[in-house]
Amino acid sequence: MQKKCVNIDWLEVFCLEPMSINKKGRNTAEVIEKRGYTVRKRDYGTPIYNEVLFVYEQGIEHTPIFEIRRSPRQSEGKNILPTNACHIRLTNQYCYSKHPIQLIQNFIIELEYTYKQIKRIDLCVDFNKFDNNMSPAQFLSLFMSNRISKLHQSNVSLHGMDKWDGRYWNSIKWGSTSSNITTKLYNKTLEMCQSKMKSYIQEHWRLAELDVSSNVWRVEFSINAAKKGFMNIKQQDMYKMKLTDFDTRDKCLFIFNILSQKYFNFKYVELNKDGTFKRKDRCKSLELFKLRLLEQAYTTRDLKITKDPDRISKILMNRCRQLSQDKELDEITRKSASNLFKYYYEIFDRYWGT
């Protein structure tokens, strides 16, 4: 099996801010700064939101941690979204941090947002060759010559070079712009050479023992408005997606394998004796990734909607976290506060899917 590097490349959630007296969201730039962050407001908003905020570590402004779109616009005197709606995106560099899910969870708790759902998450695996030892260039040659065909997602867009000695493809995307899930295969090394080299991505490649001296390719699934989750192929059970489904690399790889089973599934194009095309489900499969843990159906979670943690509980949890980091307190007090924080955190873990 070839070496792989799995990561989250985009993480964006939809939340509700705590309400102010005038029934609008109260997590303004000034409120966030009082919590110990540096905030910069963009000069312009978006078609949906009036404000775009960039949140930095206090005193460190070279790389923002979060991008927050807030203060929904009104349309003919009516709000398209709740007045306290917002979108919080973890910036790309912090998506490659050690615990990106915990990072955005802690921020949501600290600022007392009400988490609603994942808006978009991109899950990617980087590699030099597929598990069957086929290079991505060979794979694209087979696909473009119609010797293999993909199941699902018939919309295709490509990028490449048209040279005298042949055509060389470096990027292919399946799925329309309105699809909940799109699939992309592209030369990540070439993309970074053409745009911007990202040392934090290259560092992950080295840790995963990829050959950085040759081209590193990426298969990426972009999941939009992911509140519906996945369908268990064998039992037809709906699995609702939660942030905690992505909080470890093993979980991310497991979800990647589930998506690969449907959205990166290829068959050899074969003909019947009379020259007609065989049905896809009767053609030989091209196994590109050796999928693990998929022989048995994964366990579905309880989708019962539970009540959100109340504001007092969130305040207590945040206060325990602050006390555990207060160096002026004695060690026993800090340790007790730390244990309480972990206790609250484990309890709150079950609320992230609601």
C-alpha positions in Angstrom: 0.0 0.0 0.0 1.3 3.4 -1.0 2.1 6.2 1.5 -0.8 8.7 2.0 -1.3 12.0 3.7 -4.8 12.8 4.8 -5.9 16.3 5.8 -8.8 18.8 6.0 -8.2 21.5 3.5 -11.4 23.6 4.1 -13.6 23.9 7.2 -16.5 26.2 7.5 -19.5 26.1 9.9 -22.8 27.8 10.2 -23.5 29.3 13.7 -25.8 31.7 15.5 -24.3 34.5 17.6 -25.7 35.2 21.1 -28.5 37.8 20.7 -28.0 41.4 21.7 -30.6 43.7 23.3 -31.6 44.9 19.8 -32.1 41.3 18.7 -29.0 41.1 16.5 -25.8 39.1 16.9 -23.6 40.6 19.5 -20.2 39.1 18.6 -18.9 42.2 17.0 -15.2 42.9 16.3 -15.0 44.7 19.7 -16.5 41.8 21.6 -14.1 39.3 20.0 -11.1 41.5 20.8 -12.1 41.7 24.4 -11.7 37.9 24.5 -8.0 38.3 23.7 -7.9 38.3 19.9 -6.8 40.8 17.3 -9.6 41.5 14.8 -9.4 43.2 11.4 -12.5 44.2 9.5 -12.5 44.0 5.7 -13.6 47.2 3.9 -16.4 45.4 2.1 -18.8 42.6 2.9 -20.4 39.8 0.8 -23.7 39.6 -1.1 -25.2 38.0 2.0 -23.3 39.5 4.9 -22.5 43.1 5.7 -19.2 42.3 7.6 -16.2 40.1 7.1 -13.9 39.8 10.1 -10.4 38.2 10.3 -9.5 37.0 13.7 -5.8 36.7 14.7 -3.9 35.6 17.7 -3.4 38.7 19.9 -0.5 40.7 18.6 0.2 38.3 15.6 -1.3 39.6 12.4 0.5 37.8 9.6 -1.9 34.8 9.5 -5.6 35.0 10.6 -7.0 32.0 12.4 -10.7 32.5 11.5 -12.7 34.4 8.9 -16.1 35.3 10.1 -18.9 36.5 7.9 -21.7 38.2 10.0 -24.5 40.7 10.1 -26.9 39.4 7.4 -28.1 41.8 4.8 -31.8 42.6 4.5 -33.8 42.1 1.3 -36.8 44.4 0.9 -37.0 44.9 4.7 -36.8 41.1 5.4 -34.0 39.0 6.6 -33.0 36.1 4.4 -31.1 34.6 7.4 -31.6 35.1 11.1 -30.3 38.4 12.3 -27.6 36.6 14.4 -26.5 34.2 11.7 -22.8 33.9 10.8 -20.4 31.7 9.0 -17.0 30.8 10.6 -14.2 29.5 8.4 -10.9 28.1 9.7 -8.2 29.5 7.5 -6.2 27.1 5.3 -3.0 27.1 7.3 -4.8 26.3 10.6 -6.7 23.5 8.8 -3.3 21.8 8.7 -2.7 22.3 12.5 -2.6 19.3 14.8 -6.2 19.6 16.0 -8.2 21.8 13.6 -11.6 20.5 14.8 -10.9 21.2 18.4 -9.6 24.6 17.4 -12.9 25.7 15.9 -14.9 24.0 18.6 -13.1 25.8 21.4 -13.6 29.1 19.6 -17.4 28.4 19.3 -17.7 27.6 23.0 -15.5 30.6 24.1 -17.6 33.1 22.1 -20.9 31.4 23.0 -22.0 30.7 19.5 -24.7 28.2 18.9 -23.3 25.6 16.4 -25.9 24.6 13.7 -24.1 22.5 11.0 -21.0 22.1 8.8 -21.4 24.4 5.9 -18.5 23.0 3.9 -15.6 20.7 4.5 -12.9 19.5 2.1 -11.3 16.2 2.8 -8.1 15.4 0.8 -5.5 12.6 0.5 -2.1 13.3 -1.0 0.0 10.6 -2.6 2.6 9.8 -5.3 0.9 6.7 -6.7 -2.3 4.9 -6.2 -2.3 1.7 -4.1 -2.3 -0.5 -7.2 1.0 1.3 -8.2 -0.6 3.1 -11.1 0.5 6.7 -11.5 -2.2 9.4 -11.7 -0.9 10.4 -15.2 -1.5 6.8 -16.3 -4.9 6.8 -14.8 -5.8 10.1 -16.6 -4.6 8.6 -19.9 -6.9 5.6 -19.4 -9.9 7.9 -18.5 -9.4 10.3 -21.4 -9.1 7.4 -23.9 -12.4 6.0 -22.6 -10.8 2.7 -21.4 -12.2 3.3 -17.9 -15.4 5.0 -16.8 -16.5 6.6 -13.6 -19.7 5.7 -11.7 -21.8 8.7 -10.6 -21.1 12.4 -11.2 -21.3 12.7 -15.0 -20.3 16.4 -15.1 -16.5 16.7 -15.9 -14.1 19.7 -16.2 -10.4 19.4 -17.0 -7.2 21.4 -17.1 -4.0 20.5 -18.9 -1.5 21.3 -21.6 -1.9 20.6 -25.3 1.6 19.9 -26.7 2.9 18.6 -30.0 3.7 15.2 -28.6 0.4 14.8 -26.7 -2.0 16.2 -24.2 -1.0 16.3 -20.5 -3.7 16.6 -17.9 -3.0 18.0 -14.5 -6.5 18.5 -13.0 -10.0 16.9 -13.4 -13.1 17.6 -11.5 -16.4 15.6 -11.3 -19.7 17.1 -10.2 -21.6 20.2 -11.1 -21.4 23.5 -9.2 -24.7 22.8 -7.5 -23.6 19.3 -6.3 -23.5 18.6 -2.6 -20.3 16.6 -3.2 -17.6 17.3 -5.8 -14.6 15.1 -6.6 -11.3 16.4 -7.8 -7.9 14.8 -8.8 -5.1 17.2 -9.4 -1.3 17.6 -9.3 -0.9 19.5 -6.0 2.9 20.0 -6.6 2.2 21.7 -9.9 -0.6 23.8 -8.4 1.6 25.1 -5.6 4.4 25.9 -8.1 2.0 27.9 -10.2 0.4 29.8 -7.3 2.1 29.7 -3.9 4.3 27.1 -2.2 2.8 26.3 1.2 5.5 25.0 3.6 3.0 23.7 6.1 1.6 21.3 3.4 5.1 20.2 2.4 5.9 19.5 6.0 2.9 17.1 6.2 4.2 15.4 3.1 7.5 14.8 4.7 6.0 13.5 7.9 3.9 11.1 5.8 7.0 10.0 4.0 5.9 11.1 0.6 8.4 11.6 -2.2 8.5 15.4 -2.4 11.1 15.3 -5.1 8.5 14.0 -7.5 4.9 15.1 -8.2 2.4 14.7 -5.3 -1.2 14.3 -6.4 -4.4 14.9 -4.5 -7.8 13.4 -4.5 -10.2 15.8 -2.8 -13.9 15.6 -1.8 -15.6 18.9 -1.3 -18.8 18.5 0.8 -21.2 21.4 0.9 -24.2 21.9 3.3 -23.3 18.6 4.9 -26.1 18.4 7.4 -27.6 15.3 5.7 -24.5 13.2 6.0 -24.0 9.9 4.2 -26.1 7.0 3.2 -24.9 3.5 4.2 -24.8 1.7 0.9 -25.5 -1.7 2.3 -28.2 -1.0 4.8 -29.6 2.4 3.4 -29.2 4.0 6.8 -28.7 7.8 7.0 -25.6 8.8 8.9 -25.6 12.5 10.0 -22.3 14.2 9.8 -20.8 15.9 12.9 -17.6 17.8 13.6 -16.3 15.0 15.8 -16.3 12.7 12.8 -13.2 14.5 11.6 -11.3 15.2 14.8 -8.6 12.5 14.2 -6.7 11.5 11.1 -8.0 7.9 11.4 -11.6 9.2 11.3 -10.8 11.5 8.3 -9.3 8.5 6.4 -12.4 6.4 7.3 -14.7 9.1 5.9 -12.5 9.4 2.8 -12.8 5.7 2.2 -16.6 5.9 2.5 -16.6 8.7 -0.1 -14.2 6.8 -2.4 -16.4 3.8 -2.5 -19.1 5.8 -4.3 -17.4 9.0 -5.7 -14.0 7.6 -6.8 -15.3 4.3 -8.3 -14.1 3.3 -11.7 -14.8 0.4 -14.1 -13.0 -0.8 -17.2 -15.0 -0.2 -20.3 -15.9 -3.7 -21.7 -17.9 -4.8 -24.7 -20.4 -7.7 -25.2 -19.8 -10.3 -27.9 -22.2 -8.3 -30.3 -20.0 -5.2 -29.9 -22.4 -3.3 -27.5 -21.2 -1.8 -24.3 -21.5 -3.9 -21.1 -23.4 -2.5 -18.2 -21.1 -0.7 -15.8 -22.0 -2.9 -12.9 -20.9 -6.0 -14.9 -17.5 -4.6 -15.8 -14.3 -5.2 -14.0 -13.5 -2.7 -11.2 -10.3 -0.6 -11.1 -9.2 -0.6 -7.5 -7.2 2.5 -7.0 -7.3 2.8 -3.2 -7.3 -0.3 -0.9 -10.3 0.6 1.2 -10.2 -0.4 4.8 -12.9 -1.0 7.4 -15.7 -1.1 4.7 -16.4 -4.8 4.7 -18.8 -4.3 7.6 -21.4 -1.6 7.9 -20.3 1.3 10.1 -22.4 2.0 13.2 -25.0 4.7 12.8 -25.4 7.3 15.4 -28.5 8.4 17.3 -30.0 11.3 15.2 -32.4 12.4 17.9 -32.3 16.1 18.3 -31.2 17.1 21.8 -31.3 20.3 23.6 -28.3 22.7 23.2 -26.1 23.2 26.2 -27.4 26.2 28.2 -25.4 29.4 28.5 -24.5 28.9 32.1 -22.8 25.5 31.3 -20.8 27.1 28.6 -19.7 29.9 30.9 -18.6 27.3 33.5 -16.7 25.3 31.0 -14.9 28.4 29.7 -14.1 29.6 33.2 -12.6 26.2 34.1 -10.4 26.5 31.0 -9.2 29.9 32.1 -8.4 28.8 35.7 -6.5 25.8 34.4 -4.1 28.2 32.6 -3.8 30.8 35.4 -0.2 30.6 36.5 -0.9 32.6 39.6 -3.0 29.8 41.1 -1.5 26.8 42.9 -1.0 23.5 41.0 -3.8 21.7 42.8 -6.4 24.3 41.8 -5.2 24.4 38.2 -5.3 20.6 38.0 -8.8 20.5 39.4 -10.0 23.2 36.9 -8.4 21.3 34.1 -10.2 18.1 35.1 -13.5 19.9 35.2 -12.8 21.4 31.8 -12.2 18.0 30.3 -15.4 16.7 32.0 -17.5 19.4 30.5 -15.8 19.0 27.1 -16.6 15.3 27.0 -20.3 16.0 27.9 -20.6 18.7 25.2 -19.1 16.4 22.6 -22.5 14.8 22.0 -24.1 18.2 21.1 -22.0 18.9 18.0 -24.3 17.0 15.7 -27.5 18.9 16.7 
